[in-house]
């Protein structure tokens, strides 16, 4: 693989931010999933749930 120097126009046309956007989308998705699980736990009288990583919760009224 050969490298070459970018021209001034090429350097000015580069835009970043894709990694930041992906990180924000994943953080919002994770927050939404946790919110749904917590909502289900508080609204139900009895049940159980298991989360990735081996976390298991059960609750009874």
Beta strands, then each sheet from edge to edge (+ up, - down):
strand 1: 47-51
strand 2: 55-59
sheet 1: 1+ 2-
end
